[in-house]
């Protein structure tokens, strides 16, 4: 049980990182009178130089979400975490599909 709680915390942390990243992009991109290139430049400026690449950030999001969804699926057998982990599992899968679609 203790191991599954640790897995759940790790998965939730990865999930929250991606959700915060998506929130950052949406909050920057919906500002009025800003072109796509200006929004992209401002968004990428929030990251360290080493990862200031939109494709790299999207790939990291996909990796984080795939690890999180795997861990959420693994935790679903724990008593008291079944519904919560399944909910986060399905949300992770949907967000991962969205991130994959944005790479096209």
Secondary structure, DSSP 8 states (H G I E B T S, - for coil): -HHHHHHHHHHHHHHHHHHHHHHHHHHHHTSTT--HHHHHHHHHTTS-GGG--HHHHHHHHHHHHHHHHHHHHHHTTSTTTHHHHHHHHHHHHHHHHHHHHHH-
